[in-house]
Amino acid sequence: MMRLPFLIPALLVATTALAADQNVIDDTGRKVTIPEQPERVVVLHEPALGIALSDLGLVPVGSYGRDDNGKTLLAVDFLDVVLQSRSPDPKPKGIGALGNLDLEKLRALEPDLIIGTEYDKDKADLFSAIAPVYLQNSSTGLVRGFGSEEALAGVLNLETEFEERKAQYHERLEDVRSSLPYNPEGKTYLAIFLTDQINAVGQLSGAIQAIEDLGYKRLKLDKVEAISGFGATLLVPISSEIFGRLNPDLLILMSTYTSSERGEATIRATLDRIVPGWEHFLKPARENRVLYLDSAEVTTPTIASAERTLDAFESRFKR
């Protein structure tokens, strides 16, 4: 009985600790116990996950694809390009060279949560020895637009932050829609991502969210004998012959973000190499129904990328 006063505070501490955790099932069906309010998050894919968290105000302490000082190892720093003036400083620390994730660097960051995509499932058990691992779907067909940002907000108790960002986005959406010289409702679009070939963009990106929220409908490629399974992946290849016959109300063109040059001139030159003379026979090009986008700005599955897309619409079409 003499020890009871000491026991009660200990029980209260234990109860508080338990209340700070939550049991969830991630998108691969794994049962995971994660913090209700994580503070030291490491992401295994920055464009798909880290930008979304930073957009909501939770900046990861570590991210795959950066060096020890936080400098990006990719061709573009997505945090700077997508978030612009809201880009965090300092940046997340790196956890190993591309293709060679360093477990010691990961451990040194003392994460309380590691977030990966469904493609990291084979590594989840290994990383779980360092911190809980939550896997979020990041593929077109599984999530759409900035749906993964909304899903992460729900898991990490950032719903209020998400709703605030969404309200800001919808206000911007209405402003841009009212500034257009035409009504986009029901008009068709096709978004093309150029690599060494022509690819139709799937449903996962802020760009697609914004385009469809404006009222556009995706051009149905099956009517022109396009490859089946459209929307199953981020990019779906289209042959030059099929591309030359397409006639969406709005053709959206962007080049790969693996290049530091992603503007209109680069996009035109890239498409010229793949389909010489396209500007002379492709109907949307002849009728000035083309919008050029910076792929690095608009292809992350975030509200911020949707806003960058609206910026481009306003710049191109504002009355």
N, C-alpha and C positions, 0 to 999 in steps of 0.2 A: 504493500500500500504506500510505503514511503516513496516509491519510484513513480507513482502515478502522475504527479505534476510534470515530471520530465517526459513521460510517455505521451501525454496529450499533445504538447507542441510537436513532437516527432510525428504523430499521426496526422496532424494538420498539415505539416510540410509535405508528407507523402501524398496526402489527398490533393494538395495544390499541384504537385508535380504530375500526378496522374491526369488532372483536369487540363493540364497544358498540352496534352497529347490528344490526338484523334486517330481513330482507326478508319481507314479508307480502303477502297478497292481501286487500283489504278486501271488504266485503259487496256492493260494486257491481262486483267483478271487477278493480279497479285494482291494479297492482303498486306497492307503496310501501315505501320504506326508512325505518324509524322507529327511534328509540332503544329499546334493550332496557329501560332504566330511565328513562323520561322524567321530568323534574322540573318543567318549566314547560309545563303543558298548558292550552290554551284550548279551551273547548267552545262549539259553535254552538247548542246546545239544552240548557238547564240541567235541566229536569225529566226529560228522556229520558236525558241523559248525565252532567251534572254531579253530580246527586244520587248516582248509582251510583258514580262515582269517589270522591266524598267519603265515601260509606258504607264504602269500602274503605281510606280513609285518604289517598288522593291528591287533595288539594283543588286544583282548577284555579286558575291565577293569573288567568285571565280567563274571562268568560262573557257571552254575548249576553243582553241583558235586564237589565243592571245599569248604574248610572252610574259616573262616574270614581271615586267613593268606595266603591263596592261595594253601594250601596243598590239594592234591586230596583226595576225599572220596571213590574213586574207587580202584579196586585191582591194577590198573596200571595207571601211569601218562602218558597219551597219548602224551602230549606235549614233554616230555623228550624222550619217546621211538620212536616217529615218526620223530620229528624234530631234535633230537640228539643235535649236537653242536649249532644248531640255536634255541634251546628251549629258550623262553623268560624268562628274570629275571628282575623284579619280575613277578610272575604268576598272572593270573586273581583272583580277590577276589570271595569268595563264596556268594551265594544268598540263603542259607538255606540248611538244612539237606536233604538228599535224601528222597523223598516222602513228603517233607514238605517245599516247596518254601516259603521264607519269603519276603513279599511285602515291609516291612520296610527296609530290607537290600538292596533290589533291588532299592528302591527309594533313599537310602543314596548314592548310587554310581553315581547318577545324570546322567544316560545314555541319550544320544541323539538319540539312536536307540536300539531297542531290536529285535533280530533275533531268530526265532524259526522254527520248522519244521511244516509240514502240520498237525501233530498230536497235535499241540498246538492251533489249531483254536478255541477250546472252551474256551481258556483262553485269547484270543487276546483282547477282549473288556476290560477285567479287567486290563491287563497290559498297554493298550493304555492310561489309565489315568496317567501313569508315563512317557511314551515316545512312539513314533511311533513304531508299531510292524510290521515287515516284516516276512512273512512265506515262507520258501524255501522248495521245495520238496526234500525228502531225502530217497525215496523208490526205490528199484530196479523196473524197469518197467516204472518209471517216469523219472529217470535220470540214466546214465550209467557211470561207471568208475569214473573219477574226474570231470564229467560234472557239478556237483553242485558247485564246486570251480570256474569253468568258469562262471557259471550263477551269482554267488555272485560278482565276479569281474566286470561283466557288470553292475550290479545294483549299486555298490558302487564306480564306476569310478576307478577301479583298473585294467583296461584292460592292461595297459603297464606292470604292475608288473606281471600279469598272462602270458603275452606273453614272458617275460624274463624267467620266471620259465619254461614255456613250451619249450623254445629253449634249456635251460639247460638239460631238461629231454630228448629231442629228440637226443641231442648229446650223452648223456649217453646210450640211447637205441641203437644207431648205434654201439657204442663201444662194448656193451655187445653182440649184435647180431653177430658181426664179430669175437668175441672171442669164440663163441660156436663151438664145434667140429662137428656140424651137422646143416642142414638148417631146422629151425622150421616151415617154411612156409607150411601151410595146415595140419600140424600134429594136432591131437586131444588132448585135455586136459580135465580133470575134477578136480575141486577144491572142497575139502571136509573140512567141519568145524565140529569138534567133540564136542558135549556136552555130554549128557547121551545117545545120539543116533547119527546116521550118517546123516549129512545134506549136500546137494549140495549147493554151494555158488552161489548166484544170480549175477547180472551184476554190482552191485554198490560197487566198491572198487577200490583203486589204484592198488591192485594186479591184478584184472581182466583186467584193462586197460593195464598194462604192459605186461601181458601174451598174450593178443590178439594183441597188437601192435608189439610184437615179431614175430607174424605170426601164432600162434596157433588158432585153431577153437574149440569151445566148443563141447564136445561129446553130441550127441543128445540122451537124455535119453528116448525119446518116443519110440525109436527102441527096447528098452529092457523093455517096459511096465512100465516105471517109472511114478511117480505121475504126473498128468497133471498140467499145469499152471506153469511150470518151469520158473523162472525169475520174478515171480510176487512179491516175497518177498526176503529179504536178504538170508534166508535159506529155503531150501525145503527138508523135511525128505525123506530118502531113506531106504528101508528095508535092513536088513543084507543079505537076499537072493539075492536081486537085486545087491547090492554092490559086492557080491562075483562073479558075472558074468561080471562085467564091465572090459573093456580092453582099456582104453585110451592110447595114445602114451606117455602121461605124467600124472601121478597121483600126485596131490598136496594135502598135508595133513597139517592141522593145528588144534590146540585144542583151547578151549574157552579162551578168554582173561580175564575171571573172576578169573583165577588162576595166581599166581605169577610165576609158573613154566610152560613154554610154549615151551620148546625145544624139540628136536627129541626124547629123552628118554621118556618124558611125553606123547608125541603124540603116540608113539608106545605102551606104557602101557595102555593108554586110549582105543586105538583101540583093543588091546588084550582082554580087558574086554568085549567089545561089540561083537567082532567077533574073538573068540579064533582061533589061527592058521592061521590068514589071510596072514602072510608072506610066508606060505608054499603053499597056493593054489591060491592066487591072482597074476595074470600074471605080472602086472607092478612091483609088489614087487619082484617076482622071477627073473625078468630080469633087476632089478636095474633102473627102470624108475619112481622113486619117488622123489619128492622134498618136504622137510619139511620147513614150513614157520612159523614165529612168528606172530600169528594173530593180536596182538596189533600193530605191526609195519606196517602191510600191508593192513588192512581192512578199514582204513578211506578213504573217497572219495576224496583223495588229490594227487597232484603230488608227494609230499614227500613219501606217501605210495607206489606209483608206483616205485619211486627210490629205496626204501628199498627192493622191490621185485626184481628189477634188480640186486641189490647187492647180493641177495641170489642165483640168477641164475648164476652169475659170479663165486661166491664162489664154487658152486656145479659142474658146467659144464665146466669151463674155460679150454681151451687146455693147 
